[in-house]
């Protein structure tokens, strides 16, 4: 029995439109700013810590663009797939082009991370234009070239890159820092700026968080029924004189199983929430074990002990002076 | 015509409700020690998620917890999220103790010990495993045209679930029981115009079996 009624035709058209929409849709993951993070049950570090959240951290959004492929024979540049951080599933090249793992390193000036990855390919050659953002020293130039070539490719094609994936993370990660980090310290103050003159009384150190990298995988690329997110955070801790005390990279990871009728958005959202909690766990349990911070704490204790000794010694000297003065007074018959 | 459509729809719905794939579940139990859960004590059901690429499905963990928390011999159960939040960050995938010696170290922290006492928690039930898609066969083709749309074909696939459950008595830092469950299910999807999924409820079957077994271990 074929659906031949008008309603059936409308349904059929809607199904087709739905399928087409699914093919070209953008995955948008917005991690809510009101996501709750629990207070960590950890022993507090005996420090008055300032916490400064930079604008680029608070507004961070990861975006991955898919380049429309040029027509056959027009690929601007061929690069072996998976040269950067974008890993490829072991499939044929045309498939590989659509299954690039998302990865980005962050532009600290803008707080955004844009990645261009190759889109669907109708030729094996075009499938090789997989591009990823990689700013580590050796591959930096190479990556710039890749992105440039991808841009050239896109401009030749005249079609703008299509937004393939967007993860809005800034609000949630700022909330994580504001909620989970302060209880790690005996005293913590949120700072509006890094002007030392405006620091609260007694502030000893201040912390500046940054996100360096975001990567994700989907079942499409790994053939595992798991959505995964990796976040690479960096925490810098300075003393009041803006001297660097600790430079600490913290990777965090979240994963969630894919399920029938579960959207990629929902799965990646859950994975991102897990990754944020994981970052909080890593920070709250691992900070005290950082050798640089332990050295600073030991140094502070040593300075305090020295100061106390000096004060004691100073008190002793004063006493002797007083004593001397008294003795002189006695000698003078007073 | 509308009567025919209604009748057809009813048949489809009844098919979906009544028919399902075949599932076989086997539960094994190894009890090390007797267990005793007083009415004022609680248990927590948690999933293992420490292996990369492998996740114990939250569905199974929540399902077992819900079943333990209702019906005959119902227990006071902390959900995974509630438990993890109250003891954050010590039971996250990164930090959760895999073995009892590590659990002892975690519980040695006074603030954790105090919080567990406040919660009245006595047992932790760890669930580890997953269901994977096995062999599949057949095929369904669908076509959409101006004149209408329809599907024709037959598909079948297997789901295999393997789960292990460890029950720890955290008041004495000792394991009290281990359970294992394996389930196989074959799902079918015949398609004549409309695909009719006859899904084997492997996870639900595992959940029911494990929850019933755990309840039997804790006489009310």
Interface residues (C-beta under 8 A of the other chain):
Chain A: X1 X2 X3 X4 X5 X8 X9 X11 X12 X15 X16 X36 X37 X38 X39 X40 X41 X42 X43 X222 X224 X225 X226 X228 X253 X255 X256 X257 X259 X274 X277 X278 X280 X281 X282 X284 X285
Chain B: X1 X49 X52 X53 X54 X55 X57 X58 X59 X84 X85 X86 X87 X88 X89 X90 X92 X93 X94 X95 X109 X111 X112 X115 X130 X132 X133 X144 X145 X146 X147 X148 X149 X150 X193
